[in-house]
Amino acid sequence: MGVKEAKRIMIEHFARTARKFGLSELYGYIYGLLFFEEEPISLGEIAKRTGYSISHVSTALRFLESIGLVTRIKKPGDRKAYYTATKNIQDWRREAYYRKIEEDVREMRESLLKALAELEGDESEEAVKLKKRIETILQKNIIAEKIVKILSEGDDEILKALVECLKTMSQKRA
């Protein structure tokens, strides 16, 4: 019961993650299913085990393959395509979380810069206050971009140093 339940918990986690980022939960179910398999699984078997149609599973697999979370494998003498998941959880996290965050942070920077450009030349009191506010947010956004880049690259040494630095700063403030 323990192994089966542990797998179910993780597969549900992957499904929730997919939903959080506007994707069908099917993407998470497929990735979770493949993540725990030792051998590649056929399209038909994935459809059967997830309860989704072959066409839905096929579409999801193409997407997961395009972002590098799933690999398609052909076996000699077999016409079926088989699939396996990347076993590196960091890859999943990078695709599911960090790319969306990077996209949001980049879009925020672009919007802030456009807003500043619109205010250029306007020296009214309201415009000056708004510029100052936008510039403050822009500075925080630059820091956020750097942090997300560090997280997405997944360099363990840098991440450990970052955590230690944050702990030290937190203790100083307490």
Phi, psi and chi 1 to 4 in degrees:
 res  aa     phi    psi   chi1   chi2   chi3   chi4
   1 MET       -  -36.2  177.5   79.1  158.3      -
   2 GLY   -62.3  -47.9      -      -      -      -
   3 VAL   -65.6  -46.9  169.5      -      -      -
   4 LYS   -61.0  -43.2 -173.0  175.1 -178.2  178.7
   5 GLU   -68.5  -39.8 -177.2   62.3   10.8      -
   6 ALA   -61.2  -43.8      -      -      -      -
   7 LYS   -62.9  -43.5  -74.1 -179.2  179.0 -178.6
   8 ARG   -59.9  -43.3 -173.6 -161.9   64.2   74.0
   9 ILE   -60.4  -45.1  -71.1  167.7      -      -
  10 MET   -70.2  -39.3  -71.1  -51.9  -60.0      -
  11 ILE   -62.7  -40.9  -70.6  170.0      -      -
  12 GLU   -63.2  -36.7  -75.2  -65.9  -34.8      -
  13 HIS   -61.4  -47.4  168.2   76.4      -      -
  14 PHE   -61.0  -38.4  -69.4  129.8      -      -
  15 ALA   -65.4  -43.4      -      -      -      -
  16 ARG   -63.2  -39.7  -77.3 -168.7  -49.3  -85.9
  17 THR   -60.8  -45.6  -61.0      -      -      -
  18 ALA   -58.8  -44.9      -      -      -      -
  19 ARG   -62.3  -39.7  -78.1 -167.9  -58.1  -93.4
  20 LYS   -58.0  -29.7  -76.5  179.1 -170.8  175.0
  21 PHE  -105.2   23.7  -68.2   99.7      -      -
  22 GLY    76.5   14.7      -      -      -      -
  23 LEU  -101.6  161.0  -60.1  171.1      -      -
  24 SER   -65.0  143.1  164.6      -      -      -
  25 GLU   -60.7  -21.0   63.4 -172.2   14.7      -
  26 LEU   -55.5  -38.1  173.8   59.5      -      -
  27 TYR   -58.2  -44.0  -68.2   65.1      -      -
  28 GLY   -69.6  -39.8      -      -      -      -
  29 TYR   -62.2  -43.9  -74.9  130.7      -      -
  30 ILE   -64.3  -49.1  -69.9  171.6      -      -
  31 TYR   -59.6  -45.3 -177.0   80.0      -      -
  32 GLY   -61.2  -44.0      -      -      -      -
  33 LEU   -59.9  -49.1  173.9   68.7      -      -
  34 LEU   -68.8  -32.8  -66.9  173.1      -      -
  35 PHE   -58.7  -37.1 -174.8   82.4      -      -
  36 PHE   -92.5   -2.1  -68.4  108.4      -      -
  37 GLU   -88.2  139.0  -71.7  -62.4  -42.0      -
  38 GLU   -79.8  -31.2  -64.3  -63.8  -39.2      -
  39 GLU  -117.3  151.9  -64.4  -65.6  -38.9      -
  40 PRO   -59.2  150.5  -23.3   33.9      -      -
  41 ILE  -120.5  145.1  -54.8  174.5      -      -
  42 SER   -76.1  159.8   71.5      -      -      -
  43 LEU   -54.2  -48.0  169.9   66.0      -      -
  44 GLY   -60.4  -41.4      -      -      -      -
  45 GLU   -66.7  -38.7 -177.8   63.8   19.6      -
  46 ILE   -63.3  -44.9  -64.2  167.8      -      -
  47 ALA   -60.5  -44.8      -      -      -      -
  48 LYS   -61.3  -45.5  179.5  179.6  166.0 -172.5
  49 ARG   -76.1  -24.8  -70.3  171.5   60.9 -177.3
  50 THR   -92.5  -19.6   60.4      -      -      -
  51 GLY    83.2    8.0      -      -      -      -
  52 TYR   -99.1  161.3  -75.2   84.3      -      -
  53 SER   -70.2  157.3   71.2      -      -      -
  54 ILE   -59.6  -39.0  -73.6  179.6      -      -
  55 SER   -66.2  -41.0   64.5      -      -      -
  56 HIS   -64.8  -43.9  -79.4   98.8      -      -
  57 VAL   -64.7  -41.4  170.3      -      -      -
  58 SER   -60.9  -44.9  176.9      -      -      -
  59 THR   -62.1  -45.0  -60.5      -      -      -
  60 ALA   -63.7  -41.6      -      -      -      -
  61 LEU   -63.5  -40.5  -76.9  165.6      -      -
  62 ARG   -59.7  -43.9  -83.4 -166.2  -57.1  -86.2
  63 PHE   -64.2  -49.1  173.5   76.0      -      -
  64 LEU   -60.9  -35.2  -69.0  169.6      -      -
  65 GLU   -68.7  -39.3 -172.7  177.8   11.5      -
  66 SER   -65.1  -26.9   75.4      -      -      -
  67 ILE  -100.4    6.5   61.7  173.1      -      -
  68 GLY    84.2   13.2      -      -      -      -
  69 LEU   -91.5  -17.6  -69.5  177.1      -      -
  70 VAL  -132.7  142.3  168.3      -      -      -
  71 THR  -116.5  134.2  -57.2      -      -      -
  72 ARG   -92.2  134.2 -175.9  177.4  143.5  156.7
  73 ILE  -127.1  135.4  -62.1  166.1      -      -
  74 LYS  -105.9  131.5  -69.1  -66.1  -84.4  179.5
  75 LYS   -97.4  136.7  -66.3 -177.2  179.3 -179.0
  76 PRO   -56.0  132.7  -19.4   28.0      -      -
  77 GLY    78.3    3.5      -      -      -      -
  78 ASP  -122.8  128.2 -167.7  -19.4      -      -
  79 ARG   -79.4  -17.3  -68.1  177.8   26.6 -174.1
  80 LYS   -72.1  151.4  -68.2 -179.3 -173.7  176.7
  81 ALA   -96.1  139.5      -      -      -      -
  82 TYR  -118.4  154.4  -67.5   83.3      -      -
  83 TYR  -130.8  148.4  -62.6   87.0      -      -
  84 THR  -140.1  152.2 -172.7      -      -      -
  85 ALA   -94.4  151.7      -      -      -      -
  86 THR   -65.6  139.2   57.9      -      -      -
  87 LYS   -91.8    2.0  -60.4  -63.9 -173.3 -155.1
  88 ASN   -90.7  109.1 -175.0  -16.2      -      -
  89 ILE   -61.4  -26.5 -156.8   75.9      -      -
  90 GLN   -62.7  -35.6 -178.1   64.2   25.7      -
  91 ASP   -62.5  -43.6  -70.4  -18.7      -      -
  92 TRP   -61.8  -48.2  169.1  -97.5      -      -
  93 ARG   -61.2  -42.9 -174.0  169.8  -81.4  139.7
  94 ARG   -60.5  -46.2 -173.7  177.0    1.8  -98.5
  95 GLU   -71.2  -45.0  -65.3  -56.9  -33.7      -
  96 ALA   -75.5  -42.5      -      -      -      -
  97 TYR  -101.2  -62.4  -60.8  117.0      -      -
  98 TYR   -66.7  -36.6  -58.3  138.2      -      -
  99 ARG   -64.2  -38.7  -74.7 -139.6  176.9  146.8
 100 LYS   -67.3  -40.3  -68.3  -68.7 -175.3 -176.9
 101 ILE   -66.8  -44.4  -65.4  169.0      -      -
 102 GLU   -57.5  -43.3  -76.0  174.4  -32.3      -
 103 GLU   -62.2  -45.1 -178.0 -179.8  -43.6      -
 104 ASP   -64.3  -43.8 -177.1   60.8      -      -
 105 VAL   -64.5  -41.9  170.5      -      -      -
 106 ARG   -63.3  -44.3 -174.5 -179.7   59.4 -106.4
 107 GLU   -63.7  -36.9  -72.7  173.6   -0.5      -
 108 MET   -62.9  -45.7  171.5   65.5   95.3      -
 109 ARG   -58.6  -46.1  177.2  178.4   23.6   89.9
 110 GLU   -60.8  -42.8  -69.2  168.3    2.6      -
 111 SER   -65.6  -42.0  -65.4      -      -      -
 112 LEU   -62.4  -43.0  -69.7  167.4      -      -
 113 LEU   -66.1  -37.7  -68.7  172.1      -      -
 114 LYS   -65.0  -42.2  -77.5 -179.6 -174.5  176.5
 115 ALA   -63.2  -42.5      -      -      -      -
 116 LEU   -62.0  -40.5  -80.9  176.0      -      -
 117 ALA   -62.2  -37.6      -      -      -      -
 118 GLU   -65.0  -29.6  -78.3  -62.2  -44.3      -
 119 LEU   -87.8   -8.2  -66.0  170.0      -      -
 120 GLU   -56.4  131.1 -158.0  167.4  -59.2      -
 121 GLY    87.2  -15.5      -      -      -      -
 122 ASP   -89.4  113.5 -172.9  -20.2      -      -
 123 GLU  -107.3   18.0  -63.8  -57.1  -37.0      -
 124 SER   -64.2  159.1   67.6      -      -      -
 125 GLU   -58.4  -42.3 -175.4  178.7  -27.9      -
 126 GLU   -64.0  -42.6 -175.6  178.8   12.3      -
 127 ALA   -65.9  -40.5      -      -      -      -
 128 VAL   -63.4  -43.5  169.3      -      -      -
 129 LYS   -62.7  -43.5  -74.3 -179.9 -176.7  177.5
 130 LEU   -65.7  -41.8 -172.6   54.7      -      -
 131 LYS   -58.3  -46.2  -78.1 -178.4 -155.6  176.2
 132 LYS   -60.8  -43.2 -174.8  175.3  179.2  177.9
 133 ARG   -63.3  -45.7 -161.5  176.5 -142.2  177.1
 134 ILE   -64.3  -41.7  -69.4  171.3      -      -
 135 GLU   -63.5  -36.6  -73.2  167.3   -9.4      -
 136 THR   -64.3  -45.6  -59.9      -      -      -
 137 ILE   -64.5  -38.2  -64.6  168.4      -      -
 138 LEU   -61.8  -41.5 -171.7   56.8      -      -
 139 GLN   -63.3  -41.8  -69.4  -54.7  -51.5      -
 140 LYS   -66.8  -35.4  -70.8 -179.3  179.7 -177.0
 141 ASN   -65.5  -38.2 -163.3   72.2      -      -
 142 ILE   -62.3  -41.7  -70.4  168.4      -      -
 143 ILE   -64.3  -43.6  -67.1  167.2      -      -
 144 ALA   -60.0  -41.2      -      -      -      -
 145 GLU   -59.7  -42.6  -79.0 -176.7  -79.6      -
 146 LYS   -65.2  -43.1  -70.4  175.6 -177.2  177.7
 147 ILE   -65.0  -45.3  -69.2  169.8      -      -
 148 VAL   -63.2  -37.6  171.4      -      -      -
 149 LYS   -62.1  -44.7 -173.5  173.6 -168.1  -63.9
 150 ILE   -61.0  -45.4  -70.3  167.7      -      -
 151 LEU   -64.3  -42.0  -68.4  172.2      -      -
 152 SER   -70.8  -29.6   69.5      -      -      -
 153 GLU   -74.7  -24.0  -70.4  172.4   -8.1      -
 154 GLY    65.3   27.0      -      -      -      -
 155 ASP   -71.3  109.5 -176.6  -41.5      -      -
 156 ASP   -59.2  -38.3  -71.9  -18.1      -      -
 157 GLU   -64.6  -45.0  -68.6  -57.9  -48.1      -
 158 ILE   -65.4  -41.7  -67.9  174.4      -      -
 159 LEU   -62.5  -42.6  -67.6  174.3      -      -
 160 LYS   -62.0  -43.9  -73.3  175.7 -172.6  173.9
 161 ALA   -63.2  -40.0      -      -      -      -
 162 LEU   -62.5  -44.6  179.8   59.5      -      -
 163 VAL   -62.2  -44.6  167.8      -      -      -
 164 GLU   -62.2  -42.0  -73.3  -55.4  -47.0      -
 165 CYS   -61.5  -45.1 -179.4      -      -      -
 166 LEU   -63.6  -40.0  -67.3  170.8      -      -
 167 LYS   -61.5  -46.9  -79.7 -176.8 -167.9  175.1
 168 THR   -60.5  -46.4  -58.1      -      -      -
 169 MET   -64.2  -39.3  -70.1 -178.5   72.8      -
 170 SER   -64.9  -40.6  176.2      -      -      -
 171 GLN   -66.7  -36.9  -69.6  168.5   -9.4      -
 172 LYS   -64.9  -35.5  -74.7 -179.5 -178.6  178.1
 173 ARG   -77.2  -22.7  -70.0 -175.2  177.7  178.8
 174 ALA   -77.2      -      -      -      -      -
